[in-house]
Amino acid sequence: MNLAGIEGVTPHKFRRTVASTINESAGVELASQLLGHADPAITIKHDIRRNDTVDGGERNRHTLVLRFE
């Protein structure tokens, strides 16, 4: 992430943010499938986070747009 000019973000934090965003917009089942988890409970336990956890207490002002084609 540092090579891309994104500081303070690890691949795991990015994965959690994407998982949480998919969960909020399309549900945990889709998030689980896209992350390759056999059981949505694994996704909930390890990757789904509330916004205050993902953003460190502040709402992220950037919008992540996911396109599935």
N, C-alpha and C positions, 0 to 999 in steps of 0.2 A: 504494500500500500504506500509505503514511503516513496518508492520509485515513481509512483503515479502522482506524487505531490499531495497525498492525503495523509495528514499527520494525526496521530492519536487514535487510529482505527486499525484494529487487528482483523485478520480474516474471520475469526470467530465472532467478533462484534458485528462485522458486516453481515455474516450469516444470520445472527440473531435478529438484526434489524430487518433483513429481508423476510425472514420467517414470521416475525411479528406483523409486518406490513401485509403479507399474504393472508395471514390469519384474520386480520381485521377486515380485509376486503373480500375474501373468498372462502374463509373457513380453514379450520385446522386440518381437515382431511386433505385439501389440496396442498397446503404447506408441508404436510407430512410426506406426501407423494413426491413433491419436487425436491425435498431434502433427502429422499431415499430411505426414509424410515419405514419399517414394517408396521409399526403401531403408532397412532397419533399420540399416545401417552408419552412416548419417547420425545416427540417434538415439543409437547407441552412442558415436560420436565427440563429439557436441556436448551431449547431454543426460543420459546415464546416468552417475551418479556413485555411488561407494561411500559408505556412511553417514558415514565420517570426513570426506569431502570436503564432503558436503551439510551436515552438522551442525557443521562446524568442529572436528572431533575429539571431540565429545561426542555420545552417543546422544540423539536428540530424545525428550523425554518425552511428547510429544503424539502422538496417533494420527490419521491422516488416513483418513477413511472415504469411500470412493467408492461412489456408488450409480448404477447404470445401469438406467434404466427405459425 
